[in-house]
């Protein structure tokens, strides 16, 4: 089972994407592009910027907590009692970029199980949509 100290868990999605980090960074940080693959938003790539992601089911309150252009982006993700952090890590490879997303902070109690399962099911689809946006970008 889990280690005794494991009070939270994470959803991690990693994918090799055949585009350079600079191109992926644009899709992760430009509001009109974020809207195409994730949700409507008022994101700005600035430290401590508070923003919202909104979908048909409701909204997520977020705040940028780390930003290293073309390398790393992290923001809080708070909604419906879930307080988590989404961290994107971009690592250049010979064929493009290794993109890693970790959403950390899911408590192991039953109330959080639905959030964890939803995130686990949703993020791969968001990655697919992100790749579709990248394919259309010049």
Rosetta blueprint (number, residue, H / E / L):
1 X L
2 X L
3 X L
4 X L
5 X L
6 X L
7 X L
8 X E
9 X E
10 X E
11 X E
12 X E
13 X E
14 X E
15 X E
16 X E
17 X E
18 X L
19 X L
20 X L
21 X H
22 X H
23 X H
24 X H
25 X H
26 X H
27 X H
28 X H
29 X H
30 X L
31 X H
32 X H
33 X H
34 X H
35 X H
36 X H
37 X H
38 X L
39 X L
40 X E
41 X E
42 X L
43 X L
44 X L
45 X L
46 X L
47 X L
48 X L
49 X L
50 X E
51 X E
52 X E
53 X E
54 X E
55 X E
56 X L
57 X L
58 X E
59 X E
60 X E
61 X E
62 X E
63 X E
64 X E
65 X E
66 X E
67 X E
68 X E
69 X L
70 X L
71 X L
72 X E
73 X E
74 X E
75 X E
76 X E
77 X E
78 X E
79 X E
80 X L
81 X L
82 X E
83 X E
84 X E
85 X E
86 X E
87 X E
88 X E
89 X E
90 X E
91 X E
92 X E
93 X E
94 X L
95 X L
96 X E
97 X E
98 X E
99 X E
100 X E
101 X E
102 X E
103 X E
104 X E
105 X E
106 X E
107 X E
108 X L
109 X L
110 X H
111 X H
112 X H
113 X H
114 X H
115 X H
116 X H
117 X H
118 X H
119 X H
120 X H
121 X H
122 X H
123 X H
124 X H
125 X H
126 X H
127 X H
128 X H
129 X H
130 X H
131 X H
132 X H
133 X H
134 X H
135 X H
136 X H
137 X L
138 X L
